[in-house]
């Protein structure tokens, strides 16, 4: 019998033949494995081959400088609430082009001691984006100081209380973490998997065997046919952060307490539904059609992140809608102040950017903010009502 034909590269996807060979040799892929290969393959992965910002999506810092400025002032206030320590770890997960951190550091110049105390660490796997981040941030750091880059949070150096507390920001980072999907069947939950279609040349969805209920803690109630998502990677990261923010236990992030600010699109409370999606050339695409050529994300289950953090002894504040969070930090006042010194077209652009960030029909409701910090600490700015 002759071997099956090699799959053609869909839409010029050199990753497709590699995935097909892997499926033939080892069986269907779970969604985490598929996402990891499509996004992070060293030669053909999405983030290894392109700068997606402005092409496939635009993040909040690219819409308006005010977003990063308000985040920067939030970090300064948290540093002051921690006692203005002389040294602390300032960490950003997935910094994009460095725009958010650059705007944050410019705003933080109002309190020069903040910049002097900060030791900047950036978790970024893309070589292309690292170069953009370095160009954006190097001029804003104290003389003789440079940022340090890490492939993942696990490679952040260990430390102790001498390293100071942690202040961390993650904007549109958790949505790219791998998830698993399960479909409710008459026999129970079955994992959604990716295999080869009958033609042997394209990818297709399938289901694994039914699993016992005890193996899938945290899935919501569902009727047969419904899908549910389980973001274990996001929950593990929230738990790791919580242990360090509470100042307890070993781990990759130095002890000493601190705060984390998570901004992303997602939902709370937890619910059923399929949120796995792809964007290619700025448009929605079939997530299986051209692996490595499209960005893959899923909506963040904020309730699950908060529960994971609280289980490790940290406080979770929120989530609150991004629009309400930014307004509480002074979005309208900052736009008004900038507009007074701006030309008419610039003022109109500032107002348009603010609407896009905060209006309920734009990013204001779907995007949310979650703060993690020490148990028992008062609510930080923007979370007083959470």
Secondary structure as GFF3:
##gff-version 3
##sequence-region A 1 386
A	DSSP	three_ten_helix	10	12	.	.	.	ID=ss1
A	DSSP	alpha_helix	15	26	.	.	.	ID=ss2
A	DSSP	beta_strand	29	30	.	.	.	ID=ss3
A	DSSP	alpha_helix	31	40	.	.	.	ID=ss4
A	DSSP	alpha_helix	46	49	.	.	.	ID=ss5
A	DSSP	alpha_helix	60	63	.	.	.	ID=ss6
A	DSSP	alpha_helix	65	81	.	.	.	ID=ss7
A	DSSP	beta_strand	88	93	.	.	.	ID=ss8
A	DSSP	alpha_helix	99	108	.	.	.	ID=ss9
A	DSSP	alpha_helix	112	117	.	.	.	ID=ss10
A	DSSP	beta_strand	118	123	.	.	.	ID=ss11
A	DSSP	alpha_helix	127	137	.	.	.	ID=ss12
A	DSSP	three_ten_helix	138	140	.	.	.	ID=ss13
A	DSSP	beta_strand	148	150	.	.	.	ID=ss14
A	DSSP	three_ten_helix	153	155	.	.	.	ID=ss15
A	DSSP	three_ten_helix	161	163	.	.	.	ID=ss16
A	DSSP	beta_strand	166	171	.	.	.	ID=ss17
A	DSSP	three_ten_helix	174	176	.	.	.	ID=ss18
A	DSSP	beta_strand	180	185	.	.	.	ID=ss19
A	DSSP	beta_strand	188	196	.	.	.	ID=ss20
A	DSSP	beta_strand	203	211	.	.	.	ID=ss21
A	DSSP	three_ten_helix	213	215	.	.	.	ID=ss22
A	DSSP	beta_strand	227	230	.	.	.	ID=ss23
A	DSSP	alpha_helix	232	245	.	.	.	ID=ss24
A	DSSP	beta_strand	258	267	.	.	.	ID=ss25
A	DSSP	beta_strand	277	280	.	.	.	ID=ss26
A	DSSP	beta_strand	283	285	.	.	.	ID=ss27
A	DSSP	beta_strand	295	297	.	.	.	ID=ss28
A	DSSP	beta_strand	300	301	.	.	.	ID=ss29
A	DSSP	alpha_helix	302	311	.	.	.	ID=ss30
A	DSSP	beta_strand	314	321	.	.	.	ID=ss31
A	DSSP	alpha_helix	322	329	.	.	.	ID=ss32
A	DSSP	alpha_helix	331	340	.	.	.	ID=ss33
A	DSSP	alpha_helix	344	358	.	.	.	ID=ss34
A	DSSP	pi_helix	360	364	.	.	.	ID=ss35
A	DSSP	beta_strand	367	374	.	.	.	ID=ss36
###
